Amino acid sequence: MYHKDTAIELRSVYRTYRLYDQKIDRLKEALDPFNNSYHRDFIALNNVTLDVKKGEVLGVVGRNGSGKSTLLKVISGILPPSSGEMRVDGHVVPLIELGAGFNPDFTGLENIYFYNSIHGFSKEETDAMLDDILDFAEIGDFIGQPLKIYSSGMRARLAFAVSINIKPDILILDEVLSVGDEMFRRKCFAKMEEFFKGGKTVLYVSHSSNSINELCTRCIWLNEGELILDGPPKLVTAMYKRLSHTKPEEIRVLLEEIRVLNQDEERKAVIYEEINSKKKREPAENYAPDTQKDAAGEVEPALLRDLIRIKAHYIPDMLPKSTLIERHFNVDFSDVKVTTLQGEQVNVILSGEEYQCHYKVTFNEELGDVFFRVVFKDEKGALLAGMNTRKANMMISLAAPGETYHLTWKFRCNFLSGFYFIGISVLGLTGGEIVRIAGIADALVFQVIDPAKIKQGGIVLLNVQPTIRKI
């Protein structure tokens, strides 16, 4: 039975592929007068039943080949289900295979109108969104050239710009997104954040548990085409992580335990509460980086030369393309920058060194009980760190019109190589509730480089010192 508050409904959906050992076997099967079979069936989706409510952000996890992409393609209409029932209520835009549906002989502009016509938009409707598409794609005069001369990056940027500006009811999103440079990728992720937070229905496939936990309201786990667990993101990702630490001979037992758990909502709620409370109890530690030393305790000569050569510096045209100003009261921001401790403005900084983030806030109306916040995010928009002056017992009891405050945030750069974004905001307390007064998302961008040139995985630099002892 279908419900009006449900965006997607699947009932016992299967998707089966026919696999042939040799290309000629397909022809043999088609022409065989005795209807002999030359193929074997591969079940990509196995009896999937799923309801997704309108406005829900559904994460999808699973190993490669588990059916995640097939599920997205079936829901988006790219692939039909082999059997079962499905209903999708709303306009769907899949960001799975960017550029699918484009004609290489058409110009970029012609492809915009062609793609939108496929999705049911009239010429007048496309005219209204054309400026937004062109501004977002940033391909300039190439818009009048045939698509076949575009680089792969330009094609992907145009496809993303067209798809995202259609403003769908349902956004289907694969994690794989390598469009343009770091600034443009951040711009894409910032645009997608609008959908995550804007009441739209989103299906999001990712291998990152942190992204799933932060962005999604619910999560499902697919294994060999079967939906084996459905629940809160932290519960599903925690159970999914167990799979990577399970011995091969014990995986079958674990999967059966997960299937049983999925049928017991009361037990799921208890386990989720345990996981959630455990995460809250874990202390957040700040680790200081350590300079590499040789056996005598001295800095290695080659490393010392690199440390001398590489210095923090400033690149004037390295600016974020995803800056968004939010203002609910009459407050202005100015002089947003990162500097060294000596006051030199920089936006290329060294991992392990200390810096300061500065900005000024001018109040143009009287506001009481205000405090300030700064956040650090990666290019996908994942929150890496957030600090506010309220926790440091530094609040402004009454800010008068015309008053300006200079905020300085001293921090040690414990990030590994990459691009990172800083957001700033002013908050207030009203009746015990926190109220957002004003803010700038992605106010500035900075690049981190590793002076030691030591390849490490992840984002955060930890002072990890291993010890090996033969026993």
Protein Blocks (a to p, Z undefined) as FASTA:
>chain_A
ZZfkbfbdcehiacdddddfbfklmmmmmmmmnlpafbdcddfbghiacdddehiacdde
ddehilpmmmmmmmnomaccfbdcdddeddddddfbghihiafkbcfklmmmmmmmmnop
afklmmmmmmmmmmmnonojmlmpcfklpcfklmmmmmmmmmmmnopabdcddfbdcehj
fklmmmmmmmmmmmmmnopacddddfbfklmmmmpmbdcddeehiafbgcdfklmmmmmm
mmmmpcfklmmmmmmmmmmmmmmmklmmmmmmmmmmmmmmpccddddddddddfkopacf
klmmmmmmpccdddfklccfkbccddfbdcddehiacddfkopacfbdcehiacdddddd
ddfbdcehiadddddddfkopafbdcdfklnopacfbacehiacddddddddfbdedddd
ddddddddeehiacdfbdcehkbccddddfklpacehjbdcddddddddZZ
